[in-house]
Structure formats: C-alpha cells, structure tokens
C-alpha cells in the first residue's frame, strides 16, 4: 500500500511543525557582518581574501563558490 500526503504550508510553518529553531536573528547578524566586511575590504582582492578565510574546505570551498557565481552571472545561450 502506498499513501501520499500533500501538505501546503509556508517555509516558516514547516519549520515550526518540525520543531526546528528560528535562526533569523543569527542569519541577520551574519548578513550584517558580511556587509560590514565587504564595505571595509573594498577591493576585489580584499573580498577574495575575506571569503577564503570564511570558506569551508579552503580552496575547494572557494572553487565551489566561484563556480556558483560564474554560473549565476552567465548570460543564457553563451
């Protein structure tokens, strides 16, 4: 027997239903720190150095993020 249950809810409602903590304050603080760091490291080289120190898995992590940014900035069909 196979039973499918479809639940329609917002991500916030799903988080609460599963008993997961609300990490909004942590996320907001992280974003504030990121913006502050970007503003203080105004050069691309400074930003790259900052990201290297924050990236998990060192160079492999940086290559992952670089690939994501490259894919996001590519124009369709190019």
N, C-alpha and C positions, 0 to 999 in steps of 0.2 A: 504494500500500500504506500502511496506517495501523497503527502499533504503539502500544499503550498500555502503560505500565509504571506499576504502582502500588507505592509504597514506603511501608511502615508504620514510622515511627520517631518518636522524641520530637523536640521542637524542638532540644534540645541535640545529639542525634545528627545531625540535619540540618545544624546549624551546623558541626559538626566535619567532616562529609562534604564540605561545600562549601568548607572551609578558611577560614571566617570567624573572626575573633578573638573571644575570650571577653571581653565588655565588662562582666561582672558587677561587678568592682571599681569601674569608672567609674560604673555605674548606682547602686551602693550609696553611693558618695561623693556623687553628685548628690542622692540622696534625703536623705542626712544634712544637706546644705547647705539643701535645701528646708525640711525640718522645722525646722532652726535659724532660718531666715529667718522662717518663719511664726510661730514662738514669739516672736521679737523684734519682729515687726510685728503685734501682737495685734489691731489694729483692721481692719475690712474695707477701709478706705481705704488703710491702710498695705500690706495684702496686695495690693490692686489696683495700687498704685504699684510694688511689687516685681515683680509679674507683667508690668507694662508694660515695665520695664527688661529683663526676660528674654525677652519675646515676640519671635519673629522677625516681620519685616514691620510693626512698630509697631502702629498702630491696627487694621489688617486682621487681624493675628495675634490681637489681643485680642478682636476680634469673633468670630473663629473659635472661640476657647476659650470665650467666653461662651455661644455657641450650643451647644457641646457640653455645658457644664454645665447650661444650661437644659433641653436635651433629656433629659439624664440624670435630672433632678430632677422632670420632669413625671410626673404620675400617669396611668396608662393610661386612655384614654377622656375625658381632659379637654382 
